Amino acid sequence: MNRTEIEAKVKDFLINELEIEEDVIFPEAKLKEDMGIDSLDFVDIVVIVEKNFGFKIKAEEMVGVDTYTKFCDYIESKIS
């Protein structure tokens, strides 16, 4: 899976599963501040990522992952 496909899948589940408005999803968008993702949403994200990408998110690995780009970078690093 290439970077474009990863970003498309991530954007799709943010919009369709978490009901985040598409216009707030941009590379430097902050997950919490700009997109409004809270701790309950992160629980859903863990399940969605496991289903779509085949790995479990570890909380300690998410330290510093605070933007859309960094989140996609994290996923890319786990599946490459």
mmJSON file of the N, C-alpha and C atoms, coordinates in Angstrom:
{"data_MODEL":{"atom_site":{
"group_PDB":["ATOM","ATOM","ATOM","ATOM","ATOM","ATOM","ATOM","ATOM","ATOM","ATOM","ATOM","ATOM","ATOM","ATOM","ATOM","ATOM","ATOM","ATOM","ATOM","ATOM","ATOM","ATOM","ATOM","ATOM","ATOM","ATOM","ATOM","ATOM","ATOM","ATOM","ATOM","ATOM","ATOM","ATOM","ATOM","ATOM","ATOM","ATOM","ATOM","ATOM","ATOM","ATOM","ATOM","ATOM","ATOM","ATOM","ATOM","ATOM","ATOM","ATOM","ATOM","ATOM","ATOM","ATOM","ATOM","ATOM","ATOM","ATOM","ATOM","ATOM","ATOM","ATOM","ATOM","ATOM","ATOM","ATOM","ATOM","ATOM","ATOM","ATOM","ATOM","ATOM","ATOM","ATOM","ATOM","ATOM","ATOM","ATOM","ATOM","ATOM","ATOM","ATOM","ATOM","ATOM","ATOM","ATOM","ATOM","ATOM","ATOM","ATOM","ATOM","ATOM","ATOM","ATOM","ATOM","ATOM","ATOM","ATOM","ATOM","ATOM","ATOM","ATOM","ATOM","ATOM","ATOM","ATOM","ATOM","ATOM","ATOM","ATOM","ATOM","ATOM","ATOM","ATOM","ATOM","ATOM","ATOM","ATOM","ATOM","ATOM","ATOM","ATOM","ATOM","ATOM","ATOM","ATOM","ATOM","ATOM","ATOM","ATOM","ATOM","ATOM","ATOM","ATOM","ATOM","ATOM","ATOM","ATOM","ATOM","ATOM","ATOM","ATOM","ATOM","ATOM","ATOM","ATOM","ATOM","ATOM","ATOM","ATOM","ATOM","ATOM","ATOM","ATOM","ATOM","ATOM","ATOM","ATOM","ATOM","ATOM","ATOM","ATOM","ATOM","ATOM","ATOM","ATOM","ATOM","ATOM","ATOM","ATOM","ATOM","ATOM","ATOM","ATOM","ATOM","ATOM","ATOM","ATOM","ATOM","ATOM","ATOM","ATOM","ATOM","ATOM","ATOM","ATOM","ATOM","ATOM","ATOM","ATOM","ATOM","ATOM","ATOM","ATOM","ATOM","ATOM","ATOM","ATOM","ATOM","ATOM","ATOM","ATOM","ATOM","ATOM","ATOM","ATOM","ATOM","ATOM","ATOM","ATOM","ATOM","ATOM","ATOM","ATOM","ATOM","ATOM","ATOM","ATOM","ATOM","ATOM","ATOM","ATOM","ATOM","ATOM","ATOM","ATOM","ATOM","ATOM","ATOM","ATOM","ATOM","ATOM","ATOM","ATOM","ATOM","ATOM","ATOM","ATOM","ATOM","ATOM"],
"id":[1,2,3,4,5,6,7,8,9,10,11,12,13,14,15,16,17,18,19,20,21,22,23,24,25,26,27,28,29,30,31,32,33,34,35,36,37,38,39,40,41,42,43,44,45,46,47,48,49,50,51,52,53,54,55,56,57,58,59,60,61,62,63,64,65,66,67,68,69,70,71,72,73,74,75,76,77,78,79,80,81,82,83,84,85,86,87,88,89,90,91,92,93,94,95,96,97,98,99,100,101,102,103,104,105,106,107,108,109,110,111,112,113,114,115,116,117,118,119,120,121,122,123,124,125,126,127,128,129,130,131,132,133,134,135,136,137,138,139,140,141,142,143,144,145,146,147,148,149,150,151,152,153,154,155,156,157,158,159,160,161,162,163,164,165,166,167,168,169,170,171,172,173,174,175,176,177,178,179,180,181,182,183,184,185,186,187,188,189,190,191,192,193,194,195,196,197,198,199,200,201,202,203,204,205,206,207,208,209,210,211,212,213,214,215,216,217,218,219,220,221,222,223,224,225,226,227,228,229,230,231,232,233,234,235,236,237,238,239,240],
"type_symbol":["N","C","C","N","C","C","N","C","C","N","C","C","N","C","C","N","C","C","N","C","C","N","C","C","N","C","C","N","C","C","N","C","C","N","C","C","N","C","C","N","C","C","N","C","C","N","C","C","N","C","C","N","C","C","N","C","C","N","C","C","N","C","C","N","C","C","N","C","C","N","C","C","N","C","C","N","C","C","N","C","C","N","C","C","N","C","C","N","C","C","N","C","C","N","C","C","N","C","C","N","C","C","N","C","C","N","C","C","N","C","C","N","C","C","N","C","C","N","C","C","N","C","C","N","C","C","N","C","C","N","C","C","N","C","C","N","C","C","N","C","C","N","C","C","N","C","C","N","C","C","N","C","C","N","C","C","N","C","C","N","C","C","N","C","C","N","C","C","N","C","C","N","C","C","N","C","C","N","C","C","N","C","C","N","C","C","N","C","C","N","C","C","N","C","C","N","C","C","N","C","C","N","C","C","N","C","C","N","C","C","N","C","C","N","C","C","N","C","C","N","C","C","N","C","C","N","C","C","N","C","C","N","C","C","N","C","C","N","C","C"],
"label_atom_id":["N","CA","C","N","CA","C","N","CA","C","N","CA","C","N","CA","C","N","CA","C","N","CA","C","N","CA","C","N","CA","C","N","CA","C","N","CA","C","N","CA","C","N","CA","C","N","CA","C","N","CA","C","N","CA","C","N","CA","C","N","CA","C","N","CA","C","N","CA","C","N","CA","C","N","CA","C","N","CA","C","N","CA","C","N","CA","C","N","CA","C","N","CA","C","N","CA","C","N","CA","C","N","CA","C","N","CA","C","N","CA","C","N","CA","C","N","CA","C","N","CA","C","N","CA","C","N","CA","C","N","CA","C","N","CA","C","N","CA","C","N","CA","C","N","CA","C","N","CA","C","N","CA","C","N","CA","C","N","CA","C","N","CA","C","N","CA","C","N","CA","C","N","CA","C","N","CA","C","N","CA","C","N","CA","C","N","CA","C","N","CA","C","N","CA","C","N","CA","C","N","CA","C","N","CA","C","N","CA","C","N","CA","C","N","CA","C","N","CA","C","N","CA","C","N","CA","C","N","CA","C","N","CA","C","N","CA","C","N","CA","C","N","CA","C","N","CA","C","N","CA","C","N","CA","C","N","CA","C","N","CA","C","N","CA","C","N","CA","C","N","CA","C","N","CA","C","N","CA","C"],
"label_alt_id":[null,null,null,null,null,null,null,null,null,null,null,null,null,null,null,null,null,null,null,null,null,null,null,null,null,null,null,null,null,null,null,null,null,null,null,null,null,null,null,null,null,null,null,null,null,null,null,null,null,null,null,null,null,null,null,null,null,null,null,null,null,null,null,null,null,null,null,null,null,null,null,null,null,null,null,null,null,null,null,null,null,null,null,null,null,null,null,null,null,null,null,null,null,null,null,null,null,null,null,null,null,null,null,null,null,null,null,null,null,null,null,null,null,null,null,null,null,null,null,null,null,null,null,null,null,null,null,null,null,null,null,null,null,null,null,null,null,null,null,null,null,null,null,null,null,null,null,null,null,null,null,null,null,null,null,null,null,null,null,null,null,null,null,null,null,null,null,null,null,null,null,null,null,null,null,null,null,null,null,null,null,null,null,null,null,null,null,null,null,null,null,null,null,null,null,null,null,null,null,null,null,null,null,null,null,null,null,null,null,null,null,null,null,null,null,null,null,null,null,null,null,null,null,null,null,null,null,null,null,null,null,null,null,null,null,null,null,null,null,null],
"label_comp_id":["MET","MET","MET","ASN","ASN","ASN","ARG","ARG","ARG","THR","THR","THR","GLU","GLU","GLU","ILE","ILE","ILE","GLU","GLU","GLU","ALA","ALA","ALA","LYS","LYS","LYS","VAL","VAL","VAL","LYS","LYS","LYS","ASP","ASP","ASP","PHE","PHE","PHE","LEU","LEU","LEU","ILE","ILE","ILE","ASN","ASN","ASN","GLU","GLU","GLU","LEU","LEU","LEU","GLU","GLU","GLU","ILE","ILE","ILE","GLU","GLU","GLU","GLU","GLU","GLU","ASP","ASP","ASP","VAL","VAL","VAL","ILE","ILE","ILE","PHE","PHE","PHE","PRO","PRO","PRO","GLU","GLU","GLU","ALA","ALA","ALA","LYS","LYS","LYS","LEU","LEU","LEU","LYS","LYS","LYS","GLU","GLU","GLU","ASP","ASP","ASP","MET","MET","MET","GLY","GLY","GLY","ILE","ILE","ILE","ASP","ASP","ASP","SER","SER","SER","LEU","LEU","LEU","ASP","ASP","ASP","PHE","PHE","PHE","VAL","VAL","VAL","ASP","ASP","ASP","ILE","ILE","ILE","VAL","VAL","VAL","VAL","VAL","VAL","ILE","ILE","ILE","VAL","VAL","VAL","GLU","GLU","GLU","LYS","LYS","LYS","ASN","ASN","ASN","PHE","PHE","PHE","GLY","GLY","GLY","PHE","PHE","PHE","LYS","LYS","LYS","ILE","ILE","ILE","LYS","LYS","LYS","ALA","ALA","ALA","GLU","GLU","GLU","GLU","GLU","GLU","MET","MET","MET","VAL","VAL","VAL","GLY","GLY","GLY","VAL","VAL","VAL","ASP","ASP","ASP","THR","THR","THR","TYR","TYR","TYR","THR","THR","THR","LYS","LYS","LYS","PHE","PHE","PHE","CYS","CYS","CYS","ASP","ASP","ASP","TYR","TYR","TYR","ILE","ILE","ILE","GLU","GLU","GLU","SER","SER","SER","LYS","LYS","LYS","ILE","ILE","ILE","SER","SER","SER"],
"label_asym_id":["A","A","A","A","A","A","A","A","A","A","A","A","A","A","A","A","A","A","A","A","A","A","A","A","A","A","A","A","A","A","A","A","A","A","A","A","A","A","A","A","A","A","A","A","A","A","A","A","A","A","A","A","A","A","A","A","A","A","A","A","A","A","A","A","A","A","A","A","A","A","A","A","A","A","A","A","A","A","A","A","A","A","A","A","A","A","A","A","A","A","A","A","A","A","A","A","A","A","A","A","A","A","A","A","A","A","A","A","A","A","A","A","A","A","A","A","A","A","A","A","A","A","A","A","A","A","A","A","A","A","A","A","A","A","A","A","A","A","A","A","A","A","A","A","A","A","A","A","A","A","A","A","A","A","A","A","A","A","A","A","A","A","A","A","A","A","A","A","A","A","A","A","A","A","A","A","A","A","A","A","A","A","A","A","A","A","A","A","A","A","A","A","A","A","A","A","A","A","A","A","A","A","A","A","A","A","A","A","A","A","A","A","A","A","A","A","A","A","A","A","A","A","A","A","A","A","A","A","A","A","A","A","A","A","A","A","A","A","A","A"],
"label_entity_id":["1","1","1","1","1","1","1","1","1","1","1","1","1","1","1","1","1","1","1","1","1","1","1","1","1","1","1","1","1","1","1","1","1","1","1","1","1","1","1","1","1","1","1","1","1","1","1","1","1","1","1","1","1","1","1","1","1","1","1","1","1","1","1","1","1","1","1","1","1","1","1","1","1","1","1","1","1","1","1","1","1","1","1","1","1","1","1","1","1","1","1","1","1","1","1","1","1","1","1","1","1","1","1","1","1","1","1","1","1","1","1","1","1","1","1","1","1","1","1","1","1","1","1","1","1","1","1","1","1","1","1","1","1","1","1","1","1","1","1","1","1","1","1","1","1","1","1","1","1","1","1","1","1","1","1","1","1","1","1","1","1","1","1","1","1","1","1","1","1","1","1","1","1","1","1","1","1","1","1","1","1","1","1","1","1","1","1","1","1","1","1","1","1","1","1","1","1","1","1","1","1","1","1","1","1","1","1","1","1","1","1","1","1","1","1","1","1","1","1","1","1","1","1","1","1","1","1","1","1","1","1","1","1","1","1","1","1","1","1","1"],
"label_seq_id":[1,1,1,2,2,2,3,3,3,4,4,4,5,5,5,6,6,6,7,7,7,8,8,8,9,9,9,10,10,10,11,11,11,12,12,12,13,13,13,14,14,14,15,15,15,16,16,16,17,17,17,18,18,18,19,19,19,20,20,20,21,21,21,22,22,22,23,23,23,24,24,24,25,25,25,26,26,26,27,27,27,28,28,28,29,29,29,30,30,30,31,31,31,32,32,32,33,33,33,34,34,34,35,35,35,36,36,36,37,37,37,38,38,38,39,39,39,40,40,40,41,41,41,42,42,42,43,43,43,44,44,44,45,45,45,46,46,46,47,47,47,48,48,48,49,49,49,50,50,50,51,51,51,52,52,52,53,53,53,54,54,54,55,55,55,56,56,56,57,57,57,58,58,58,59,59,59,60,60,60,61,61,61,62,62,62,63,63,63,64,64,64,65,65,65,66,66,66,67,67,67,68,68,68,69,69,69,70,70,70,71,71,71,72,72,72,73,73,73,74,74,74,75,75,75,76,76,76,77,77,77,78,78,78,79,79,79,80,80,80],
"pdbx_PDB_ins_code":[null,null,null,null,null,null,null,null,null,null,null,null,null,null,null,null,null,null,null,null,null,null,null,null,null,null,null,null,null,null,null,null,null,null,null,null,null,null,null,null,null,null,null,null,null,null,null,null,null,null,null,null,null,null,null,null,null,null,null,null,null,null,null,null,null,null,null,null,null,null,null,null,null,null,null,null,null,null,null,null,null,null,null,null,null,null,null,null,null,null,null,null,null,null,null,null,null,null,null,null,null,null,null,null,null,null,null,null,null,null,null,null,null,null,null,null,null,null,null,null,null,null,null,null,null,null,null,null,null,null,null,null,null,null,null,null,null,null,null,null,null,null,null,null,null,null,null,null,null,null,null,null,null,null,null,null,null,null,null,null,null,null,null,null,null,null,null,null,null,null,null,null,null,null,null,null,null,null,null,null,null,null,null,null,null,null,null,null,null,null,null,null,null,null,null,null,null,null,null,null,null,null,null,null,null,null,null,null,null,null,null,null,null,null,null,null,null,null,null,null,null,null,null,null,null,null,null,null,null,null,null,null,null,null,null,null,null,null,null,null],
"Cartn_x":[0.858,0.0,0.899,0.634,1.473,0.881,1.638,1.252,-0.102,-0.352,-1.625,-2.794,-2.629,-3.684,-3.896,-2.802,-2.906,-3.69,-3.306,-3.989,-5.454,-5.764,-7.157,-7.972,-7.404,-8.108,-8.313,-7.279,-7.369,-8.433,-8.364,-9.347,-10.755,-10.913,-12.224,-12.788,-11.986,-12.558,-12.747,-11.923,-12.156,-13.501,-13.805,-15.056,-16.251,-16.15,-17.305,-17.535,-16.473,-16.621,-16.694,-15.874,-15.826,-16.588,-17.128,-17.948,-17.215,-15.96,-15.165,-15.369,-15.553,-15.766,-14.509,-14.697,-13.562,-12.691,-13.294,-12.517,-11.551,-11.657,-10.69,-9.57,-9.601,-8.566,-7.566,-6.422,-5.336,-4.023,-2.904,-1.65,-1.256,-1.345,-0.905,-2.032,-3.194,-4.334,-4.004,-4.248,-4.043,-5.211,-4.887,-5.924,-6.948,-6.467,-7.385,-7.968,-7.1,-7.552,-8.353,-7.866,-8.528,-9.649,-9.4,-10.377,-11.344,-11.011,-11.897,-11.898,-10.826,-10.736,-10.448,-11.296,-11.119,-10.713,-10.596,-10.112,-11.045,-12.345,-13.276,-13.091,-12.824,-12.558,-11.295,-10.281,-9.048,-9.28,-10.212,-10.562,-11.11,-11.995,-12.529,-11.425,-10.511,-9.419,-8.561,-8.294,-7.496,-8.155,-9.457,-10.2,-10.204,-10.446,-10.511,-9.156,-8.077,-6.735,-6.408,-6.737,-6.469,-7.224,-8.476,-9.296,-8.777,-8.388,-7.992,-6.526,-5.667,-4.229,-3.548,-4.229,-3.698,-2.685,-2.677,-1.795,-2.501,-2.009,-2.573,-1.737,-2.425,-1.75,-1.331,-0.091,0.392,0.466,-0.123,-0.2,1.169,2.176,3.503,4.112,3.687,4.2,3.501,2.386,1.611,2.047,3.014,3.506,4.093,3.633,4.114,3.371,2.478,1.67,0.444,0.564,-0.492,-1.125,-0.629,-1.216,-1.632,-2.429,-2.872,-1.668,-0.683,0.5,1.281,1.484,2.235,1.485,0.157,-0.639,-0.472,-0.516,-0.291,1.142,2.114,3.508,3.617,2.934,2.954,2.409,1.269,0.674,1.611,2.161,3.081,4.297,4.815,5.997,5.671,4.434,4.049,3.76,3.342,2.983,4.044,5.116,6.153,7.191],
"Cartn_y":[-1.181,0.0,1.238,2.151,3.35,4.484,5.575,6.699,7.287,7.403,7.957,7.094,5.781,4.859,4.946,5.064,5.203,6.461,7.583,8.842,8.789,8.148,8.028,7.21,6.097,5.26,6.003,6.691,7.435,8.525,9.283,10.361,9.793,8.669,8.036,7.645,6.998,6.603,7.78,8.813,10.007,10.645,10.699,11.313,10.401,9.146,8.246,7.581,7.248,6.56,7.547,8.596,9.539,10.833,10.943,12.088,13.431,13.428,14.656,15.341,16.635,17.397,17.354,17.132,17.002,18.257,19.42,20.656,20.898,20.131,20.275,19.239,18.398,17.382,17.906,18.333,18.822,18.423,18.447,17.886,18.335,19.613,20.104,20.131,19.617,19.641,18.866,19.503,18.852,17.9,16.689,15.679,16.134,16.678,17.09,18.468,19.439,20.829,21.13,20.698,21.028,20.052,18.765,17.756,17.383,17.757,17.46,16.007,15.291,13.878,13.81,13.084,12.95,11.519,11.25,9.939,8.802,9.051,8.011,7.74,8.794,8.619,7.797,7.995,7.232,5.742,5.393,3.978,3.424,4.174,3.756,3.665,4.633,4.646,3.395,2.953,1.735,0.555,0.416,-0.692,-0.563,0.648,0.887,0.627,1.105,0.894,-0.593,-1.307,-2.748,-3.448,-3.061,-3.664,-3.319,-2.064,-1.598,-1.832,-1.812,-1.877,-3.094,-3.823,-5.09,-5.003,-3.925,-3.859,-3.091,-3.324,-2.626,-1.395,-0.299,0.927,0.747,1.109,1.092,2.532,2.795,4.161,4.826,4.073,4.662,5.072,4.453,4.812,6.062,6.435,7.575,8.901,8.854,10.084,10.972,12.191,13.123,13.058,12.073,11.978,12.854,14.109,15.067,15.72,15.37,15.942,14.825,15.198,14.25,13.625,14.444,13.93,12.963,13.32,12.435,11.121,11.18,9.959,9.064,9.65,8.876,8.344,9.144,8.688,7.463,7.519,6.41,5.145,5.254,4.079,3.554,4.457,4.039,3.295,3.778,3.134,1.74,1.518,0.214,-0.822,-0.366,-1.349,-1.505,-0.691,-0.85,-1.87],
"Cartn_z":[0.0,0.0,0.0,-0.927,-1.006,-0.157,-0.083,0.775,0.373,-0.907,-1.379,-0.923,-0.998,-0.565,0.948,1.703,3.16,3.503,2.91,3.203,2.804,1.695,1.259,2.254,2.744,3.724,5.037,5.489,6.745,6.625,5.562,5.352,5.282,4.588,4.459,5.817,6.682,7.968,8.906,8.771,9.593,9.246,7.954,7.499,7.782,7.39,7.452,8.8,9.503,10.792,11.957,11.907,13.025,12.745,11.523,11.121,11.254,10.858,10.851,9.506,9.543,8.307,7.44,6.151,5.231,5.19,5.355,5.245,6.403,7.489,8.586,8.512,7.472,7.291,6.265,6.765,5.916,6.584,5.85,6.382,7.788,8.086,9.398,10.433,10.079,11.004,12.272,13.407,14.708,14.957,15.388,15.603,16.639,17.744,18.815,18.566,18.356,18.283,17.02,15.851,14.587,14.221,14.461,14.057,15.178,16.408,17.527,17.964,17.668,18.058,19.555,20.268,21.719,22.074,23.374,23.809,23.381,23.347,22.888,21.392,20.628,19.202,18.983,19.827,19.684,19.904,20.781,20.969,19.654,19.007,17.707,16.66,16.671,15.702,15.828,17.057,17.275,16.569,16.735,16.119,14.594,14.1,12.654,12.0,12.626,12.066,12.027,13.085,13.095,11.966,11.761,10.714,9.314,9.098,7.77,7.417,8.44,8.161,8.778,9.648,10.153,11.274,12.038,13.207,14.321,15.549,16.706,17.03,17.265,17.696,19.148,19.442,20.829,21.307,22.454,22.977,23.066,23.516,23.679,22.337,21.252,19.933,19.368,19.959,19.472,20.105,21.022,21.636,20.541,20.474,19.468,18.146,17.995,16.779,17.002,16.555,16.869,15.647,14.448,13.232,12.274,11.306,10.279,9.564,9.178,8.486,9.368,10.626,11.529,11.743,11.776,11.933,10.704,9.521,8.291,8.24,8.698,8.777,9.676,10.82,11.777,11.12,10.464,9.805,8.728,7.921,6.857,7.423,8.545,9.153,9.672,10.092,10.639,9.555,8.379,7.353,6.267,6.324,5.298,5.712],
"occupancy":[1.0,1.0,1.0,1.0,1.0,1.0,1.0,1.0,1.0,1.0,1.0,1.0,1.0,1.0,1.0,1.0,1.0,1.0,1.0,1.0,1.0,1.0,1.0,1.0,1.0,1.0,1.0,1.0,1.0,1.0,1.0,1.0,1.0,1.0,1.0,1.0,1.0,1.0,1.0,1.0,1.0,1.0,1.0,1.0,1.0,1.0,1.0,1.0,1.0,1.0,1.0,1.0,1.0,1.0,1.0,1.0,1.0,1.0,1.0,1.0,1.0,1.0,1.0,1.0,1.0,1.0,1.0,1.0,1.0,1.0,1.0,1.0,1.0,1.0,1.0,1.0,1.0,1.0,1.0,1.0,1.0,1.0,1.0,1.0,1.0,1.0,1.0,1.0,1.0,1.0,1.0,1.0,1.0,1.0,1.0,1.0,1.0,1.0,1.0,1.0,1.0,1.0,1.0,1.0,1.0,1.0,1.0,1.0,1.0,1.0,1.0,1.0,1.0,1.0,1.0,1.0,1.0,1.0,1.0,1.0,1.0,1.0,1.0,1.0,1.0,1.0,1.0,1.0,1.0,1.0,1.0,1.0,1.0,1.0,1.0,1.0,1.0,1.0,1.0,1.0,1.0,1.0,1.0,1.0,1.0,1.0,1.0,1.0,1.0,1.0,1.0,1.0,1.0,1.0,1.0,1.0,1.0,1.0,1.0,1.0,1.0,1.0,1.0,1.0,1.0,1.0,1.0,1.0,1.0,1.0,1.0,1.0,1.0,1.0,1.0,1.0,1.0,1.0,1.0,1.0,1.0,1.0,1.0,1.0,1.0,1.0,1.0,1.0,1.0,1.0,1.0,1.0,1.0,1.0,1.0,1.0,1.0,1.0,1.0,1.0,1.0,1.0,1.0,1.0,1.0,1.0,1.0,1.0,1.0,1.0,1.0,1.0,1.0,1.0,1.0,1.0,1.0,1.0,1.0,1.0,1.0,1.0,1.0,1.0,1.0,1.0,1.0,1.0,1.0,1.0,1.0,1.0,1.0,1.0,1.0,1.0,1.0,1.0,1.0,1.0],
"B_iso_or_equiv":[0.0,0.0,0.0,0.0,0.0,0.0,0.0,0.0,0.0,0.0,0.0,0.0,0.0,0.0,0.0,0.0,0.0,0.0,0.0,0.0,0.0,0.0,0.0,0.0,0.0,0.0,0.0,0.0,0.0,0.0,0.0,0.0,0.0,0.0,0.0,0.0,0.0,0.0,0.0,0.0,0.0,0.0,0.0,0.0,0.0,0.0,0.0,0.0,0.0,0.0,0.0,0.0,0.0,0.0,0.0,0.0,0.0,0.0,0.0,0.0,0.0,0.0,0.0,0.0,0.0,0.0,0.0,0.0,0.0,0.0,0.0,0.0,0.0,0.0,0.0,0.0,0.0,0.0,0.0,0.0,0.0,0.0,0.0,0.0,0.0,0.0,0.0,0.0,0.0,0.0,0.0,0.0,0.0,0.0,0.0,0.0,0.0,0.0,0.0,0.0,0.0,0.0,0.0,0.0,0.0,0.0,0.0,0.0,0.0,0.0,0.0,0.0,0.0,0.0,0.0,0.0,0.0,0.0,0.0,0.0,0.0,0.0,0.0,0.0,0.0,0.0,0.0,0.0,0.0,0.0,0.0,0.0,0.0,0.0,0.0,0.0,0.0,0.0,0.0,0.0,0.0,0.0,0.0,0.0,0.0,0.0,0.0,0.0,0.0,0.0,0.0,0.0,0.0,0.0,0.0,0.0,0.0,0.0,0.0,0.0,0.0,0.0,0.0,0.0,0.0,0.0,0.0,0.0,0.0,0.0,0.0,0.0,0.0,0.0,0.0,0.0,0.0,0.0,0.0,0.0,0.0,0.0,0.0,0.0,0.0,0.0,0.0,0.0,0.0,0.0,0.0,0.0,0.0,0.0,0.0,0.0,0.0,0.0,0.0,0.0,0.0,0.0,0.0,0.0,0.0,0.0,0.0,0.0,0.0,0.0,0.0,0.0,0.0,0.0,0.0,0.0,0.0,0.0,0.0,0.0,0.0,0.0,0.0,0.0,0.0,0.0,0.0,0.0,0.0,0.0,0.0,0.0,0.0,0.0,0.0,0.0,0.0,0.0,0.0,0.0],
"pdbx_formal_charge":[null,null,null,null,null,null,null,null,null,null,null,null,null,null,null,null,null,null,null,null,null,null,null,null,null,null,null,null,null,null,null,null,null,null,null,null,null,null,null,null,null,null,null,null,null,null,null,null,null,null,null,null,null,null,null,null,null,null,null,null,null,null,null,null,null,null,null,null,null,null,null,null,null,null,null,null,null,null,null,null,null,null,null,null,null,null,null,null,null,null,null,null,null,null,null,null,null,null,null,null,null,null,null,null,null,null,null,null,null,null,null,null,null,null,null,null,null,null,null,null,null,null,null,null,null,null,null,null,null,null,null,null,null,null,null,null,null,null,null,null,null,null,null,null,null,null,null,null,null,null,null,null,null,null,null,null,null,null,null,null,null,null,null,null,null,null,null,null,null,null,null,null,null,null,null,null,null,null,null,null,null,null,null,null,null,null,null,null,null,null,null,null,null,null,null,null,null,null,null,null,null,null,null,null,null,null,null,null,null,null,null,null,null,null,null,null,null,null,null,null,null,null,null,null,null,null,null,null,null,null,null,null,null,null,null,null,null,null,null,null],
"auth_seq_id":[1,1,1,2,2,2,3,3,3,4,4,4,5,5,5,6,6,6,7,7,7,8,8,8,9,9,9,10,10,10,11,11,11,12,12,12,13,13,13,14,14,14,15,15,15,16,16,16,17,17,17,18,18,18,19,19,19,20,20,20,21,21,21,22,22,22,23,23,23,24,24,24,25,25,25,26,26,26,27,27,27,28,28,28,29,29,29,30,30,30,31,31,31,32,32,32,33,33,33,34,34,34,35,35,35,36,36,36,37,37,37,38,38,38,39,39,39,40,40,40,41,41,41,42,42,42,43,43,43,44,44,44,45,45,45,46,46,46,47,47,47,48,48,48,49,49,49,50,50,50,51,51,51,52,52,52,53,53,53,54,54,54,55,55,55,56,56,56,57,57,57,58,58,58,59,59,59,60,60,60,61,61,61,62,62,62,63,63,63,64,64,64,65,65,65,66,66,66,67,67,67,68,68,68,69,69,69,70,70,70,71,71,71,72,72,72,73,73,73,74,74,74,75,75,75,76,76,76,77,77,77,78,78,78,79,79,79,80,80,80],
"auth_comp_id":["MET","MET","MET","ASN","ASN","ASN","ARG","ARG","ARG","THR","THR","THR","GLU","GLU","GLU","ILE","ILE","ILE","GLU","GLU","GLU","ALA","ALA","ALA","LYS","LYS","LYS","VAL","VAL","VAL","LYS","LYS","LYS","ASP","ASP","ASP","PHE","PHE","PHE","LEU","LEU","LEU","ILE","ILE","ILE","ASN","ASN","ASN","GLU","GLU","GLU","LEU","LEU","LEU","GLU","GLU","GLU","ILE","ILE","ILE","GLU","GLU","GLU","GLU","GLU","GLU","ASP","ASP","ASP","VAL","VAL","VAL","ILE","ILE","ILE","PHE","PHE","PHE","PRO","PRO","PRO","GLU","GLU","GLU","ALA","ALA","ALA","LYS","LYS","LYS","LEU","LEU","LEU","LYS","LYS","LYS","GLU","GLU","GLU","ASP","ASP","ASP","MET","MET","MET","GLY","GLY","GLY","ILE","ILE","ILE","ASP","ASP","ASP","SER","SER","SER","LEU","LEU","LEU","ASP","ASP","ASP","PHE","PHE","PHE","VAL","VAL","VAL","ASP","ASP","ASP","ILE","ILE","ILE","VAL","VAL","VAL","VAL","VAL","VAL","ILE","ILE","ILE","VAL","VAL","VAL","GLU","GLU","GLU","LYS","LYS","LYS","ASN","ASN","ASN","PHE","PHE","PHE","GLY","GLY","GLY","PHE","PHE","PHE","LYS","LYS","LYS","ILE","ILE","ILE","LYS","LYS","LYS","ALA","ALA","ALA","GLU","GLU","GLU","GLU","GLU","GLU","MET","MET","MET","VAL","VAL","VAL","GLY","GLY","GLY","VAL","VAL","VAL","ASP","ASP","ASP","THR","THR","THR","TYR","TYR","TYR","THR","THR","THR","LYS","LYS","LYS","PHE","PHE","PHE","CYS","CYS","CYS","ASP","ASP","ASP","TYR","TYR","TYR","ILE","ILE","ILE","GLU","GLU","GLU","SER","SER","SER","LYS","LYS","LYS","ILE","ILE","ILE","SER","SER","SER"],
"auth_asym_id":["A","A","A","A","A","A","A","A","A","A","A","A","A","A","A","A","A","A","A","A","A","A","A","A","A","A","A","A","A","A","A","A","A","A","A","A","A","A","A","A","A","A","A","A","A","A","A","A","A","A","A","A","A","A","A","A","A","A","A","A","A","A","A","A","A","A","A","A","A","A","A","A","A","A","A","A","A","A","A","A","A","A","A","A","A","A","A","A","A","A","A","A","A","A","A","A","A","A","A","A","A","A","A","A","A","A","A","A","A","A","A","A","A","A","A","A","A","A","A","A","A","A","A","A","A","A","A","A","A","A","A","A","A","A","A","A","A","A","A","A","A","A","A","A","A","A","A","A","A","A","A","A","A","A","A","A","A","A","A","A","A","A","A","A","A","A","A","A","A","A","A","A","A","A","A","A","A","A","A","A","A","A","A","A","A","A","A","A","A","A","A","A","A","A","A","A","A","A","A","A","A","A","A","A","A","A","A","A","A","A","A","A","A","A","A","A","A","A","A","A","A","A","A","A","A","A","A","A","A","A","A","A","A","A","A","A","A","A","A","A"],
"auth_atom_id":["N","CA","C","N","CA","C","N","CA","C","N","CA","C","N","CA","C","N","CA","C","N","CA","C","N","CA","C","N","CA","C","N","CA","C","N","CA","C","N","CA","C","N","CA","C","N","CA","C","N","CA","C","N","CA","C","N","CA","C","N","CA","C","N","CA","C","N","CA","C","N","CA","C","N","CA","C","N","CA","C","N","CA","C","N","CA","C","N","CA","C","N","CA","C","N","CA","C","N","CA","C","N","CA","C","N","CA","C","N","CA","C","N","CA","C","N","CA","C","N","CA","C","N","CA","C","N","CA","C","N","CA","C","N","CA","C","N","CA","C","N","CA","C","N","CA","C","N","CA","C","N","CA","C","N","CA","C","N","CA","C","N","CA","C","N","CA","C","N","CA","C","N","CA","C","N","CA","C","N","CA","C","N","CA","C","N","CA","C","N","CA","C","N","CA","C","N","CA","C","N","CA","C","N","CA","C","N","CA","C","N","CA","C","N","CA","C","N","CA","C","N","CA","C","N","CA","C","N","CA","C","N","CA","C","N","CA","C","N","CA","C","N","CA","C","N","CA","C","N","CA","C","N","CA","C","N","CA","C","N","CA","C","N","CA","C","N","CA","C","N","CA","C","N","CA","C","N","CA","C"],
"pdbx_PDB_model_num":[1,1,1,1,1,1,1,1,1,1,1,1,1,1,1,1,1,1,1,1,1,1,1,1,1,1,1,1,1,1,1,1,1,1,1,1,1,1,1,1,1,1,1,1,1,1,1,1,1,1,1,1,1,1,1,1,1,1,1,1,1,1,1,1,1,1,1,1,1,1,1,1,1,1,1,1,1,1,1,1,1,1,1,1,1,1,1,1,1,1,1,1,1,1,1,1,1,1,1,1,1,1,1,1,1,1,1,1,1,1,1,1,1,1,1,1,1,1,1,1,1,1,1,1,1,1,1,1,1,1,1,1,1,1,1,1,1,1,1,1,1,1,1,1,1,1,1,1,1,1,1,1,1,1,1,1,1,1,1,1,1,1,1,1,1,1,1,1,1,1,1,1,1,1,1,1,1,1,1,1,1,1,1,1,1,1,1,1,1,1,1,1,1,1,1,1,1,1,1,1,1,1,1,1,1,1,1,1,1,1,1,1,1,1,1,1,1,1,1,1,1,1,1,1,1,1,1,1,1,1,1,1,1,1,1,1,1,1,1,1]
}}}
